[in-house]
Each structure stands twice: as structure tokens, then as C-alpha cells.
Amino acid sequence: MIASDMTGKVALVTGAARGLGRASALRLAELGADVAIVDVDAAELAGTGEAIGAMSRKALELPLDLSVRSNCVSAVEQTLAEFGQLDALCNVAGVMFPSATPEMSNEAWDLTMKVNLEAPFFLIRAGLPHLLKAEGAIVNVTSCAAFQGQAYFAAYCAAKSGLTNMTKALAMEYIKEPIRINAVAPGGMMTKLTEGMGPIMDKDMELIGRIGSPRGMCEIDDVAECVAFLASPAARAYHGACINIDAGVTAD
């Protein structure tokens, strides 16, 4: 799985302040793309922008809260205003609030759905005309949680299952058009998301342990490579695919 040259292309990557979003944005820049980067954390987003600039690529920093629908549209509009084109949309941003179901707040449920499921939809809706024109690509980052029940992650599982099936539905809707729509489903990675496991560490550890793999966590750079591959023309035969990178968690 080797991504192709992205010189002359523009990618929009969400969740780019850290973790997988940052790694994906940097990999696309390494391949030659200019990158619009989105995250609610402006300070860390600036670090990603600086790293892209150091590669002699252009970075457009967009410190936006994607739980607000209008910001999804704004991200696409500002990308087009800056670069004049959009060739790849990588929906990487995500939030996770592990919790026993009776203890989960309405606010945590709503934010889980807004960032993990609604934001990709509204970004895609805004970007589609331009991605079709560019014969480009959409890459949605879902999760192994889309394919298995995970104790204390009901909201996250629901959102990621929805994103996975939305990817497939959009792929069918545009199967006759020159656009590629795919997803990547990682297992656990050492990111800020996994650092948020604290609220459930006093729960049933046997159930929590079922989430992991004996092989350990996935490497962020390995997943970023897959995101970049699917965003690049090298993935011309991929459409409606969801590639699981989870160290065998969903193999059973």
C-alpha cells in the first residue's frame, strides 16, 4: 500500500492538531500536497502548520469547532478561497467519552454524534461539488468500534457504525461518478482519545480488556499511511471500502 505523488493537489484534514490527524496531514504534505488543517485547538494546530511549512508546502490553519455545522461549511469555503481547489477530504477528527450508560451526560452524547458523525456529513456535503470536479477522494476515519460491541462505549460505537455505513451509502450514491469514497477503521492508538479512558478504569476490567489486541496498539504512522494512500490517486480501485487496521481485534 504505497500512496502516490500528491504534488499540485490540496487536502483538507480535520483533527490535525495532534495524533492521527496531524500524522495524516504531515504525510500528505510529504507527498507534495498543500493542506488545509482543522482543529479546535489553535495552539497545537499551529505546530502542525509549522511542520508542513518546513516541508515547503502550504498550510492553511483553520481553528474551528466542527460540532458547529456552519464551521464545516466554512472550512471548505476557506480552503477553496485559499487554494482554489479541493482534491481530498480526510475526516479524522473524533471525540470519545467512555462511560457507563446511566452515567453518560446528554452533552457528551450530543458532542459524540456532532463531531464523529454529523461533522463528516456536513463537510462532505459542502465539499462534494469540488471533489467531483477534481475527481478526488473522501477518506473517513471510523473505528474498530463500528464492528464490535464495546462495553462503556455505546455512543462512540453508534457514531462510528453510522459513519462506516454512511461511507458505504455515499459510495453507492456516487458509484457512477469520478470520486472515491472510503474509510479506515483503526484499533486503539496511543492518542489523546485513549488518554481519556480514566472515567471507566473503576469499571469491569474484564469487559474493558476485550477491546484490546494481544498484539498491542496500532502505530499512528501506519494508519496515517493508509489515510494518505486512500486520499491519493494510487487508490484508484478503492471505492466503498473500509480498511480495518486494528491488530486483529475484529478478526473473529
N, C-alpha and C positions, 0 to 999 in steps of 0.2 A: 504494500500500500504506500505508494510514493506520490505525493502531491506534485502537480505540475507548476510551471512558472506562472506567477500572478502579476508580472510587470504590466503596467498600464491599466490594472483593474483596481476597483475600490470595494472594500469590505466594510460592513458595519457590524461591530461586535459588541454585544451587551455584557454587563457584568465584568468589565475589563479592568477594574481596579486591582484585582488580585486573582489568585487561584487559576482555574481553568480558563476564565475569560481573558485574563492577562496573557496566559501562555498561548492561547489561540490567536490573539491579536499580534503577539510578537512573532509567532510562526508565520502568519500571513504576511507580515512585513518582511520577514526574512526571504520569503518567496517573491517579493517585489511589489506587493500591494500597498497602496495608501489606505489608511484605516481610520474610520470614524469610531471612536470608543465611547461607550456609555456606561455610567455607573453613578449611583447616588453619592458615593464617597469621592468628592472632588480632589482631596489631597492625595490619596493614593492613585487616583486616575491620572493625575499629573505625572506621577512616576512612570506609569506605562507610556504616556505620551513622550516623555523624555527618552525612554528606551527605544521607542520607534524612531524618533528623530535621530538618535545616534546611529541608526542603520541607514540614514539618508533617505528615509521615507517620510511622507507627510502624515501627521496625526491630527485629527480634529477631536478635541476633548469636549464631551457633552455631559456635564454633571447633572443628570436628570433622574427623577424618581419615576420609574416606569410603572408604578402602581397607579399613576395618574394617566388616564387614557390619552389626553391631549399631548402628553410628553412623548408618547410613542410616535404620534404623527409628527411632532416637532423634530424628533431625532432623524427621521427620514428626510424631512424638508431641509433641515440644516446640512445634512450630508450632501444632498443634491445641490444646494446653494454653494457649498464649498468646492465640490469636486465635479459636479455636472453629470454624474452617473452613479449607478449602484449595480455592482456585479454579484455581490454575495451578502446575504444577511445571516448572521450567526447569532441565534438566540441562546445565549449561555447563562444569563442572569437567573439566579434562583434564590429562594429563601426556604428555610426549613425550621419548623418549631415542634420538635418531638415532645409528645405529651400524652399522658393517659387521656382518653377521650373525654371523660367527665370534667377534666381539669382544663381543657383547651378553651381559650377565650374566643369570643366572636371575632375580635380584632385579628388574632393570629390566623384563624380560618380564612378570613377575608383577604389578608395580605398574601397568604399562601396561594390562593386562587388568582389574585390580581397579578402577582409577579411571575408565577410559574406557568400560568395558563392563558390569562387574558392578555398580558403584555405581548407574548409572541403573536397572538392572533392580530392585535391591532397594529403591530409593527409589520407583519406580513401584509395585511390589507393595504396599508399605506405604501408599502414598497413594491407590490406586485406589478403595477404597470411598468415600472422602471426595470425590474428584474426580468420581465418578459422581453422588453426591448433589448436588454443586454444578453439575453439567452443565458441567464445567470443561475444562481443556486441559493436555496434556503437550507440551512442546517439548524435543526432544533436539538438542543441538549435535553434529553429526558433522563431516565434513570432506570437502573435495575428494579427500582421500587414500582415501576409500571407493570412488572411481570410477576410479582410475588407479593403476598400479603406480608407486611412488616408491622409487628406489634409497636404501638405508640406512634405510628406514622400514618394514621388514616388520612389526614388531609393531604400530606405530601404524596402518598400513593395515588390518591384520587386525582390530584392535579397532573402528576406525571403520566398516569394512564390516559388522561384526557389529551395531553399534549402528543403522546405517541399516536393515538388514533386520529387526532386532528391532522398530524403529518400524513398519515395514510389517506385520509379523506381528501386532503388538498392534492396529493399526488394523483389520485384518480380524477379529480376535477380538472387537472391540468395535464393529463396524460398525453393529450394531442398537441400540447404547446411546447416550445423550446425552453423549458425551465426544468431544473432538477430540484426535488424537494425530498429531503432525507432527514434522518435523526441518528443521534449517537446516544446510547444508554450506558453510562458508566456505572461501575460499582463504587464502593467507598473510596474516596481520595482524601489525602491529608490537606483539607482546605478549611477556610473559616466556617463553612457549613458543618463539618464534622466536629469542629471545636464546640459547637452548640449542643452537644449531647448531654450536657450536665443535668438538665431537668429530669432525665429519666434514669439516671445512674442508681437511684434508690429503688427502681422497679425490678421486675423479674429478669435477672441476668441471663437465665437460660433462654428466654424469648429474645432478648436483645442479641445474644450470641448467634442466633440463627441468621442474622443479617449478613454476617461476615463470611469470608472465604478462608480456608486453611492456607491459601497462598498469600494471604495478606491483602493490603490495599493496592489499588491501581496507582500507577505513576501518572501524575498530571500531564507530563510532556507526551506520554503515549496517547492519551485521549486527545490532547491538542493536535497531535499529528493527524488523527482521524478526522477531526473537525476541519482542519486545513485541506486534507485530501478531498473530502466531500464538497468543500467550497470551491475547489479548483476544477479546471476542465478535465483533469485526469480521471475524474469520477463520472465520465460521460454516460456510462451504462447503469448508473445507480439512480433509481427513482422509486420513491415509496419504501425505501429500505430503512430499517432501524438496526444499527450495528451495536451489538452488546459487547462492551469491554468491561468485564466485571470479575475476572479471575475465576470464572466458573460458577458464580453464585446462582445463575439462572439455568444451569445446565441440566438440573434434574427434571 
